[in-house]
Amino acid sequence: MKYLIPLANDFSKQIAPRDGFGEAMLSLGERKEVYALTADLRESVRLEKFARQFPDQFVECGVAEQNLLGVAAGLALAGKVPFAASFAAFSPALNWGVIRTSVAYSETNVKIVGSHAGVNVGPDGATHQALEDIALMRVLPNLTVVAPADKEETYKATLALADHKGPAYLRFGRAPTAQITAEKTPFAIGRAQTILGGSDVVVIASGPLVYEALLAAEQLSGKYSVALINCSTIKPLDEETILTAVRHTGAVVTAEEHQVIGGLGSAVAELLSERCPVPLVRVGVKNQFGQSGEADQLLTHYGLTSQEISKAIEKVLQLKHAS
């Protein structure tokens, strides 16, 4: 298949996206205005090396997520660039009110980092599997929401957010996932990347499901012409890139490791309902909580694989031809 942008040479390499965040923070530590904060999770969110190398720029807030964001907001008001990292199930889930008032409403330059998002947290179970965080953050005014596809894109997104002015939320998972982007793969906040061109249907995906969508497109390549967009910025949505692809194909599938309610699929549905109504099928978690299990088992159980994306493509094309 012909890719429209440079990608990794070998998709078999599995790396945890949180490693990209940790590596980027080590690089950013040379900038004295960059601070890292966490809620007793420095190793889990890959800030342990940052804490050792830049102790004067690291703040341990303990198991107190509301305090975590309050301290981060104060640092931002003092001219710092704070990255406040925790599990997405705790931040934004436990401190949304503080985020709303002290970060989004106040427009403080805080970067909220939600690690361990999605069901790929695995055995930790439903209480630790954030499937609602994009919905919580997307609704807040002034807040940018970024969900990178893999470790390399998480690295780039972290660096980009350090230069981005204003509140932002960065979401990524714990489990190793396919490394599909490369150093030369373009990335910019607010821009979606078209990986494949196609004329029958466009799949718009984020996070680890970009790889699953790529597999689905390859599996169906002899049957359908499938376009693929990596929509790593959920808000602001790259409306023109999406609308261009949708007008060309006339059918859309969205794919995300999140509830189908309130996430990327909802954002795309809102856009299309107002500007380009076409058949749409959303792949994601269907109004359920997670559960304990191995990451691969859970992705299969909740229909977050290339097989389910392929079924969604078949379904939306039936709708397209029936309309």
N, C-alpha and C positions, 0 to 999 in steps of 0.2 A: 504494500500500500504506500501511496505517496503522501508523506507528511508535509504540511505547509509551513511548519516551523521546525527548527532543530530539536531533536529529542535524544535521550540516552541511547547508546548503542546496544545495551543489554538490559532488557526489562526484568531479568530474573533476579537482579540484585535487590535484596530486601533490607530496608533501613528504617528505623523508627523516625517519624517526622520530628519528634521532640529533640532528637540529636541535632537537627538543623537549627533549632532555636538556641540550644546551648552553645553551638559553635558560633552563631552570629553574635550572641551576647558577649562572648569572649572577645570577639573583634571590636564590638562597640565599647567595651570597657576602657579602651584607650581614650575615649571621649569623656572628660571629667563630668559632663552634665548628665550622662546616662547612668541611671540607677536601676538596680534590680531588687525587687521585693518578693517575698513569698510567705506562705502560711504553713511553715514547718514541713515544706515539701521540696527542699532545695535539690535533693538527689533525683527525685521523681520527675521534676520539671527541668532537670539538667542545668541547674544553677550552682552546683557544688564547686566547680572549677572557678566560676566567676567570683564566688564568695571568698575563695582562697586567694585569688590573684588580685581582686579589687575589694578588699574588706571595707574600705571607707565608702564604697558606693553600693554596698549591699545592706539591706535591712530585713532582718528576720522578724516577722510580725506575729509568729505563733499561730495557733489554731484559732484565728479570729478574722474571718474574711471581711467583715464590715470594717474593722480597723485597717486591714490591708489596703482597702481602697481609700479610706480617709487619709491615711499617711501618704499614699501615692498622690492624692489630690493636693495635699499640702506641699509636697515636693515640687509638683508641677507649678503651683503658684509662686514658688521660690525660684523658678526658672530652670528646673531640672527636667529631664526626660525620663520619667519612671516607667518601667515595665513591671507590672504587678501580676505575678504568675501563681496559679493554683490549678486544681482540677476544675474543669468546666462545670461539673456537678455541684461545686461549692461556690465558684465565682464564674459566671454571674448568678447562679441559682440561689445562693444564700444571702447575697448582698446587693440585690437588684435595686433596692430603694436608695442605697448610698450611691450606686452608679448613676441612677437617674438624676439625683440632685447634685451630688458633688462632682460628677464627671460630665455627664451629657448636658444637663441644664446649665452648669457653670462653664462649660466648654473648656475644661482643664485638659492639658496636653498629656493625658494618661493613656498608656497602652495596656489594656487588659488582656491577659494571656490565659486562655482556657485550654489546658492540656487534658489528655485522657478523654477526649470527646468521642461520642459514638459507642456502639456496642463492642468495638474491638478492644475495650478494656478487659473483656473476657470474664474470668472467674470472679472479679470484684463485684459483679452483679448489678442489679437495677439501680441501687442507690448511688452508684459511682458512674453510671453510663449516661452521660448528658446527651439527650436526644431532643431537647427543647431550647437549647441555648441560642441558636441563631434566631429563633422566633422572639425570644426575650430581648435580644440586642438589636435586631433589625427594626423594631418598633420605636426605638428611642431616637429623637431628633439629634442631629449634630454628630452621630456616631457612625464611623466607618466599620464595616464587618468584612473580614478576610478569612477564607478557608482554603489554604493551599493544598495542592494535590499530593505532595510527597516531601521528603526531607530536603531536597535541593530547593524547592519552591518555598518551603518554610524558612529556610536560611535567607533567601532573597526578600521574602515578605518582612522578616524581622528587621533587616537592614533598611528597607524602604520605610517602614513605620517609624523608625528613629528620626527620619527626616520629614515625615508627614506631620503637618501642624493640625492638632486637634485630637479629640478622643477617638480611640479605635479599639476594636476587639479582634484578636487573633486566635483562631481555633485550630487545633490539630489533635491527632490521636497518639496513643501509646505504642501500639503494636507495630512491628516492622511491616512496611508495605512496599509494594513495587516502586522502584526508582525509575520514573519515566522521563522526567525533565532533566536537563543537563545545564552545565554552566552557560552555554550559549542560548538556551531557551529564553525567549524574551519574557519579562515580567514587569508589570507596572500596576500600582494600585488604581483600581477603577477601570482596568482594561481586561476584557476577556480575550483568550487566545484561541484562534481557530486552528485546530490540529489537523482535521480532515475536511476536505470539501465534499459535498454530496448534493444530490438533487431530489432524493425521495423523502428523506426525513433528517432532522437535526437532533442530535442528543446533546443536551446541555448538562454538564456534570460538574461536581466539585469534590474536593477531598480525595480519599482513596478510590471513590467510584469513577474517577476519570479513567483510571487504568481498566476497571471492569467494563466501562463503556467502550474503551478502545478494543478490548477483546471481543465485545459483542459486534462492533463494526467489522472487525476482521472475520468473525465467524459468518457474517451475513454478506460479505463482500461480493460473492458470486451471485447473490440474489437481489440485493438492494444497494443503492448508492446512499451511504450514510455519512452525513456531516457530523463532526464532533467539535464541541466548544468546551474548553476548560474555563469555567466561570469561577475563578478563585476569589474575586471580589463580589460578595453578595450585595453589599450596599456601599457606595452607589453602584447600581447595576449598569453594565455597559449596554445600554438599550440599543444603540445603533448597530453594534456587531450582532446582537441577537436578532433584531428585526430584519437585518439584511439576510441572514441565514433563513429565518422563518418565511420571509416572502419568497425566497427561492425554492424552498422545499414544501411548504404548506402543511407540515406536520412536525410535532415536537414531542420529545421524551425528555424529562428531567430525571436526574439521578443524584442522590445524596445520602449520606449516612446520618440521617436526622429524621424527625417526624415529617411526613408529607405536609402536615399542617404548619404553616408559618415559616418554612425554610426557603430554600432556593426555588423549589417547585411553586410555592405560593407567590414568590416575587415575580417569577416568569409569567404565571397565570394572570396576575394583576396587570402586568404590562400588556400581554396579548389581548386581554378582554377589552382594553381601552383602545389599542392601536392596531391590532392585527389578529382578529379572532380566527383561530385554526384549531383542529383537533390536537389535544394535549393529553398525555398519559404521564403521571408522576410515579417514579420509583423511589421508595423510601420506607421508613417504618410506618405502619398503618395504625396509628392511634393506639399504640401499645407501649408498655414499659419494657425495659430489657430484662435479662435474667443471666444467671451464671452459666458459663460454658467457655469452651475455647473460642478464640476470635473467629476462626474460619467456620466453626459450627454455627455461631451466632449470625454471621453474615449470610450464610445459606438459609438458616431458619427464618430470618426476617426479609428474605428476598432481595438481598443487596449484592447480587452477583451478576456476572455477564449473562448467565442464562435467563435471569429475570428481566434484564434490560433487553435482551433479544426478544422475549415474549412481549414486552411493552412496545417494541418497534413493530412487531407483527400486528398488535392490537391497534396501534394508532394509524397504521397504514390501512387497515380495514375501515376505520372510521373516516379516513381521508377519502377513500374511494367510494364510500357510501354517501358522502355529503355532496 
